[in-house]
């Protein structure tokens, strides 16, 4: 697959890194020589220093034979122009990164599609949706539902007084039934592993568990993790803060804190059910005055990563149950559980992962990422392929970096064992480490 990426910033670099693992034919274009040097130094992909909105540069990159053109520069207008030109010159599919979420209205999207922009991606919109999803399942650090909750993958942090401490994975799975739950990934000391059954859970471990919804409810009750979110504080005057407030204000009792009066007026104009407060988001005493210790959750989405992390840590000390912090540094996303912030999000990574699903092979139903885990969860539809359905799962010799998290069959989800078999039409949910993605995709390709 030939893929051209315009923009070598955080989104473009992360995409190129993911795709280079799979030996895709990748070309990265950017007018910033330093950004291109970074790509050349770290990744095995082709590069061009130049302005991708110029026809000469696109033609130099071979856009006429491109399967996918991804425009993720920092300029919304440039991304749209690049996509339109690329489509005109012969690119099969185009994706443009945008900032203005008004462009995502259905009628506008259709107009852009007619012009040649197949898909518009808004990092702010995707990040706000991620925040809303995290709040709806506040007692867990992550929760992803597949097939309307037939199978769910949830994240648990093991605290010092947790009933999980000292329990082996086998004991936990046997307690609820091995066909109903399975620990599919363990994050320990910032390392992602697919654990065997004899591993003993320790304090500060973070694990991801696959289960049907009924079993997940039992496990969260056992761990005393159930909590309903009601009062939420959002700090920051960013576009993401505003979009998040718009998305949440009709569901929660919302307070927005920012130090910019002009932006505060914008928030007051565009929001209907949010208390807008002008104050210093980095001042814990000021946040206390505005009721921080009465909040169920703090969402810190200022433009400063350090402020977001520190305010989240302070909120934890004040007894706030759920903290979500926005960071720009990709490396921070792997340390949230280790430093005490429930979830760290990076809108550029969220956008890159959303784009990544366009290059997956096989009949893909869904792609998801787990916070802090260097892996993907992909839902495949099982094809009519003799090699795949004739053998037991344990005899398929799946690569070491892959784990079958669940199967949904006729609307019912269960966790398969090594003696179970796939059937054509099943929805197979697989957790895959980066090095194993190519092998698994080939297995499920028709």
DANOR-V109933 format. One record per helix or strand. SS is the DSSP state (H for helix, E for strand). FROM is the first residue (numbers start at 1). TO is the last residue. Records with the same first field share a line. If there is no record, write none. Layout:
SS->FROM-TO ; FROM-TO
This chain:
E->2-6 ; 25-30 ; 46-49 ; 68-71 ; 93-98 ; 119-122 ; 142-146 ; 151-157 ; 168-168 ; 181-188 ; 191-193 ; 200-200 ; 206-211 ; 231-235 ; 253-258 ; 274-278 ; 297-300 ; 322-326 ; 343-345 ; 364-369 ; 375-381 ; 402-409 ; 412-414 ; 427-433
H->10-21 ; 33-42 ; 55-60 ; 63-65 ; 76-89 ; 101-104 ; 106-115 ; 123-136 ; 169-176 ; 213-222 ; 239-248 ; 261-270 ; 284-289 ; 292-294 ; 305-317 ; 330-334 ; 336-339 ; 347-359 ; 386-390 ; 393-395 ; 434-444
